């Protein structure tokens, strides 16, 4: 008997994975920049401005993932029950994102 290998699941963001990875790397760099600002005793408002920019960048990533998930994982679900379950997951994620802050 030959062991079966399973391919990794295809995710909604697979087509844009490189872009997503690049964007997250930029955000990571921005977070490190804030750490340097704190270490350098920069002005509070300057730090808060950078935090706001990072939050906006993360929101853009989240919206892109939500869009990809809705198009691929929800609409593309194999059956109605799975589609309903994934719709509930999607709405839960949207709710969590909206409650932030």
FIZA-106141 format. One record per residue: residue in one letter; chain; z, x, y negated of N, C-alpha, C, CB in turn. Coordinates in nm, 2 decimals. Glycine has a CB too. Layout:
! residues N
 residu chaine    n_Z    n_X    n_Y   ca_Z   ca_X   ca_Y    c_Z    c_X    c_Y   cb_Z   cb_X   cb_Y
      A      A      Z      X      Y      Z      X      Y      Z      X      Y      Z      X      Y
...
***
This chain:
! residues 101
 residu chaine    n_Z    n_X    n_Y   ca_Z   ca_X   ca_Y    c_Z    c_X    c_Y   cb_Z   cb_X   cb_Y
      X      A   0.00   0.08   0.12   0.00   0.00   0.00   0.00   0.09  -0.12   0.12  -0.10   0.00
      X      A  -0.09   0.06  -0.21  -0.10   0.14  -0.34  -0.02   0.08  -0.44  -0.25   0.15  -0.38
      X      A   0.07   0.16  -0.51   0.15   0.09  -0.62   0.06   0.05  -0.73   0.25   0.19  -0.67
      X      A   0.09  -0.07  -0.79   0.01  -0.12  -0.90   0.07  -0.06  -1.03   0.02  -0.27  -0.90
      X      A  -0.02  -0.02  -1.12   0.02   0.02  -1.25  -0.02  -0.08  -1.35  -0.04   0.16  -1.29
      X      A   0.07  -0.11  -1.43   0.05  -0.22  -1.53   0.02  -0.15  -1.66   0.17  -0.31  -1.54
      X      A  -0.09  -0.20  -1.73  -0.12  -0.15  -1.86  -0.02  -0.20  -1.96  -0.27  -0.18  -1.89
      X      A   0.00  -0.13  -2.07   0.09  -0.18  -2.17   0.03  -0.31  -2.23   0.12  -0.08  -2.28
      X      A   0.12  -0.40  -2.27   0.07  -0.53  -2.32  -0.01  -0.50  -2.45   0.18  -0.62  -2.35
      X      A  -0.11  -0.58  -2.48  -0.18  -0.57  -2.60  -0.11  -0.65  -2.70  -0.33  -0.63  -2.58
      X      A  -0.08  -0.59  -2.81  -0.01  -0.66  -2.92  -0.10  -0.70  -3.03   0.10  -0.56  -2.98
      X      A  -0.06  -0.79  -3.11  -0.15  -0.84  -3.22  -0.19  -0.73  -3.32  -0.08  -0.95  -3.29
      X      A  -0.10  -0.63  -3.34  -0.13  -0.52  -3.43  -0.20  -0.40  -3.37   0.00  -0.47  -3.49
      X      A  -0.24  -0.41  -3.25  -0.31  -0.30  -3.18  -0.43  -0.25  -3.26  -0.35  -0.34  -3.04
      X      A  -0.51  -0.34  -3.32  -0.63  -0.30  -3.39  -0.59  -0.22  -3.52  -0.71  -0.42  -3.42
      X      A  -0.48  -0.24  -3.57  -0.44  -0.18  -3.70  -0.32  -0.08  -3.68  -0.41  -0.28  -3.80
      X      A  -0.30  -0.04  -3.55  -0.18   0.04  -3.52  -0.17   0.17  -3.60  -0.17   0.07  -3.38
      X      A  -0.29   0.23  -3.62  -0.29   0.36  -3.70  -0.25   0.33  -3.84  -0.43   0.42  -3.69
      X      A  -0.30   0.22  -3.90  -0.27   0.19  -4.04  -0.12   0.16  -4.05  -0.35   0.07  -4.09
      X      A  -0.07   0.08  -3.95   0.07   0.05  -3.95   0.16   0.17  -3.94   0.10  -0.05  -3.83
      X      A   0.12   0.26  -3.85   0.20   0.39  -3.84   0.20   0.47  -3.97   0.14   0.47  -3.72
      X      A   0.08   0.48  -4.03   0.07   0.55  -4.16   0.16   0.49  -4.27  -0.07   0.55  -4.21
      X      A   0.15   0.36  -4.28   0.23   0.29  -4.38   0.38   0.31  -4.35   0.20   0.14  -4.38
      X      A   0.43   0.30  -4.23   0.57   0.32  -4.19   0.61   0.47  -4.22   0.59   0.29  -4.05
      X      A   0.52   0.56  -4.20   0.55   0.70  -4.23   0.57   0.72  -4.38   0.44   0.79  -4.18
      X      A   0.49   0.65  -4.46   0.50   0.65  -4.61   0.64   0.59  -4.65   0.39   0.58  -4.68
      X      A   0.67   0.48  -4.59   0.80   0.42  -4.62   0.92   0.51  -4.58   0.81   0.28  -4.55
      X      A   0.90   0.58  -4.47   1.01   0.67  -4.43   1.02   0.78  -4.53   0.97   0.73  -4.29
      X      A   0.91   0.83  -4.58   0.91   0.93  -4.68   0.98   0.88  -4.81   0.77   0.98  -4.72
      X      A   0.96   0.76  -4.85   1.02   0.70  -4.96   1.17   0.69  -4.95   0.96   0.56  -4.99
      X      A   1.21   0.66  -4.82   1.36   0.65  -4.80   1.42   0.79  -4.81   1.38   0.59  -4.66
      X      A   1.35   0.89  -4.76   1.40   1.03  -4.77   1.41   1.07  -4.92   1.32   1.13  -4.69
      X      A   1.31   1.02  -5.00   1.31   1.05  -5.14   1.43   0.99  -5.21   1.18   0.99  -5.20
      X      A   1.47   0.87  -5.17   1.59   0.81  -5.22   1.71   0.89  -5.19   1.61   0.66  -5.17
      X      A   1.72   0.94  -5.07   1.83   1.03  -5.03   1.84   1.15  -5.13   1.82   1.07  -4.88
      X      A   1.72   1.21  -5.15   1.72   1.32  -5.24   1.76   1.28  -5.39   1.58   1.39  -5.25
      X      A   1.72   1.16  -5.43   1.76   1.11  -5.56   1.91   1.10  -5.57   1.69   0.98  -5.59
      X      A   1.98   1.05  -5.46   2.12   1.03  -5.46   2.19   1.17  -5.46   2.17   0.95  -5.34
      X      A   2.14   1.26  -5.38   2.19   1.40  -5.37   2.18   1.46  -5.51   2.12   1.48  -5.26
      X      A   2.07   1.43  -5.58   2.05   1.49  -5.71   2.11   1.42  -5.83   1.90   1.50  -5.73
      X      A   2.19   1.32  -5.80   2.26   1.24  -5.90   2.17   1.18  -6.00   2.36   1.33  -5.97
      X      A   2.06   1.12  -5.95   1.96   1.05  -6.04   2.02   0.93  -6.09   1.83   1.03  -5.97
      X      A   1.96   0.88  -6.20   2.00   0.76  -6.27   1.99   0.64  -6.17   1.91   0.73  -6.40
      X      A   2.09   0.55  -6.18   2.10   0.44  -6.08   1.98   0.35  -6.08   2.23   0.35  -6.12
      X      A   1.93   0.32  -6.20   1.82   0.23  -6.21   1.69   0.29  -6.15   1.79   0.19  -6.36
      X      A   1.68   0.42  -6.16   1.56   0.48  -6.10   1.57   0.47  -5.94   1.56   0.63  -6.13
      X      A   1.69   0.48  -5.89   1.71   0.47  -5.75   1.68   0.32  -5.71   1.85   0.51  -5.70
      X      A   1.74   0.23  -5.78   1.72   0.09  -5.75   1.57   0.05  -5.76   1.80   0.00  -5.85
      X      A   1.49   0.11  -5.85   1.35   0.08  -5.86   1.28   0.13  -5.73   1.29   0.16  -5.98
      X      A   1.32   0.25  -5.68   1.26   0.30  -5.56   1.30   0.21  -5.44   1.30   0.44  -5.53
      X      A   1.42   0.16  -5.44   1.46   0.07  -5.33   1.38  -0.06  -5.33   1.61   0.03  -5.34
      X      A   1.35  -0.11  -5.45   1.27  -0.23  -5.46   1.13  -0.20  -5.41   1.27  -0.27  -5.61
      X      A   1.08  -0.09  -5.44   0.94  -0.05  -5.39   0.94  -0.05  -5.24   0.90   0.08  -5.45
      X      A   1.04   0.01  -5.18   1.05   0.02  -5.03   1.06  -0.12  -4.97   1.17   0.10  -4.99
      X      A   1.14  -0.21  -5.03   1.15  -0.35  -4.98   1.02  -0.42  -4.99   1.26  -0.42  -5.06
      X      A   0.95  -0.40  -5.10   0.81  -0.46  -5.11   0.72  -0.41  -5.01   0.76  -0.44  -5.25
      X      A   0.72  -0.28  -4.98   0.64  -0.22  -4.88   0.67  -0.27  -4.74   0.65  -0.07  -4.88
      X      A   0.80  -0.29  -4.71   0.84  -0.34  -4.58   0.80  -0.49  -4.57   1.00  -0.33  -4.56
      X      A   0.81  -0.56  -4.68   0.77  -0.70  -4.67   0.62  -0.71  -4.64   0.80  -0.77  -4.81
      X      A   0.54  -0.62  -4.70   0.40  -0.62  -4.67   0.37  -0.59  -4.52   0.33  -0.52  -4.76
      X      A   0.45  -0.50  -4.47   0.43  -0.47  -4.32   0.47  -0.59  -4.24   0.52  -0.35  -4.28
      X      A   0.58  -0.66  -4.28   0.63  -0.77  -4.20   0.53  -0.89  -4.21   0.77  -0.82  -4.26
      X      A   0.47  -0.91  -4.33   0.37  -1.02  -4.34   0.25  -0.99  -4.25   0.33  -1.04  -4.48
      X      A   0.21  -0.86  -4.25   0.09  -0.83  -4.17   0.12  -0.85  -4.02   0.06  -0.68  -4.19
      X      A   0.24  -0.81  -3.98   0.28  -0.83  -3.84   0.29  -0.98  -3.80   0.42  -0.76  -3.81
      X      A   0.35  -1.06  -3.90   0.35  -1.20  -3.87   0.21  -1.26  -3.86   0.43  -1.27  -3.99
      X      A   0.12  -1.22  -3.95  -0.02  -1.27  -3.94  -0.08  -1.23  -3.81  -0.10  -1.21  -4.06
      X      A  -0.07  -1.11  -3.77  -0.13  -1.06  -3.64  -0.06  -1.13  -3.52  -0.11  -0.91  -3.63
      X      A   0.07  -1.15  -3.53   0.14  -1.23  -3.42   0.09  -1.37  -3.41   0.29  -1.22  -3.44
      X      A   0.08  -1.44  -3.52   0.03  -1.58  -3.52  -0.11  -1.59  -3.47   0.03  -1.63  -3.66
      X      A  -0.20  -1.50  -3.51  -0.34  -1.50  -3.46  -0.36  -1.46  -3.32  -0.42  -1.41  -3.55
      X      A  -0.28  -1.36  -3.27  -0.30  -1.31  -3.14  -0.21  -1.37  -3.03  -0.29  -1.16  -3.14
      X      A  -0.08  -1.36  -3.06   0.02  -1.40  -2.96   0.04  -1.55  -2.96   0.14  -1.33  -2.99
      X      A   0.03  -1.62  -3.07   0.06  -1.76  -3.07  -0.07  -1.84  -3.05   0.12  -1.81  -3.21
      X      A  -0.17  -1.83  -3.13  -0.29  -1.90  -3.12  -0.36  -1.86  -2.99  -0.39  -1.88  -3.24
      X      A  -0.35  -1.73  -2.95  -0.41  -1.68  -2.83  -0.33  -1.69  -2.71  -0.45  -1.54  -2.85
      X      A  -0.22  -1.77  -2.71  -0.14  -1.78  -2.59  -0.22  -1.86  -2.48  -0.01  -1.86  -2.63
      X      A  -0.19  -1.82  -2.36  -0.26  -1.87  -2.24  -0.24  -2.02  -2.22  -0.22  -1.80  -2.12
      X      A  -0.12  -2.07  -2.25  -0.10  -2.22  -2.22  -0.01  -2.28  -2.33  -0.04  -2.23  -2.08
      X      A  -0.01  -2.41  -2.33   0.06  -2.48  -2.44   0.21  -2.45  -2.44   0.04  -2.63  -2.42
      X      A   0.28  -2.44  -2.32   0.42  -2.40  -2.32   0.45  -2.27  -2.38   0.47  -2.41  -2.18
      X      A   0.37  -2.17  -2.34   0.38  -2.04  -2.40   0.35  -2.04  -2.55   0.29  -1.94  -2.33
      X      A   0.25  -2.11  -2.59   0.22  -2.12  -2.73   0.34  -2.18  -2.81   0.10  -2.21  -2.76
      X      A   0.40  -2.29  -2.75   0.52  -2.35  -2.82   0.64  -2.25  -2.83   0.56  -2.48  -2.74
      X      A   0.66  -2.18  -2.72   0.77  -2.08  -2.72   0.74  -1.97  -2.83   0.78  -2.01  -2.58
      X      A   0.62  -1.92  -2.83   0.59  -1.82  -2.93   0.59  -1.87  -3.07   0.45  -1.76  -2.90
      X      A   0.56  -2.00  -3.09   0.57  -2.06  -3.22   0.71  -2.06  -3.27   0.51  -2.20  -3.23
      X      A   0.80  -2.10  -3.18   0.94  -2.10  -3.21   0.99  -1.96  -3.24   1.03  -2.16  -3.09
      X      A   0.95  -1.86  -3.17   0.99  -1.72  -3.20   0.94  -1.68  -3.34   0.93  -1.62  -3.09
      X      A   0.81  -1.72  -3.37   0.75  -1.68  -3.50   0.83  -1.75  -3.61   0.61  -1.73  -3.50
      X      A   0.87  -1.87  -3.60   0.94  -1.94  -3.70   1.08  -1.88  -3.72   0.95  -2.09  -3.67
      X      A   1.14  -1.84  -3.61   1.27  -1.77  -3.62   1.26  -1.64  -3.69   1.33  -1.74  -3.48
      X      A   1.15  -1.57  -3.67   1.13  -1.44  -3.74   1.11  -1.47  -3.89   1.01  -1.37  -3.68
      X      A   1.03  -1.57  -3.92   1.01  -1.61  -4.06   1.14  -1.64  -4.13   0.91  -1.72  -4.07
      X      A   1.22  -1.72  -4.06   1.35  -1.76  -4.11   1.44  -1.64  -4.14   1.42  -1.85  -4.02
      X      A   1.44  -1.54  -4.05   1.53  -1.42  -4.07   1.48  -1.34  -4.19   1.53  -1.34  -3.94
      X      A   1.34  -1.33  -4.20   1.29  -1.26  -4.32   1.32  -1.33  -4.45   1.14  -1.24  -4.30
      X      A   1.32  -1.46  -4.45   1.35  -1.53  -4.57   1.50  -1.53  -4.61   1.30  -1.68  -4.56
      X      A   1.59  -1.51  -4.52   1.73  -1.51  -4.55   1.78  -1.37  -4.59   1.81  -1.55  -4.42
      X      A   1.69  -1.27  -4.59   1.73  -1.14  -4.62   1.78  -1.14  -4.77   1.61  -1.04  -4.61
      X      A   1.89  -1.05  -4.79   1.94  -1.04  -4.92   2.04  -1.14  -4.95   1.83  -1.05  -5.03
***
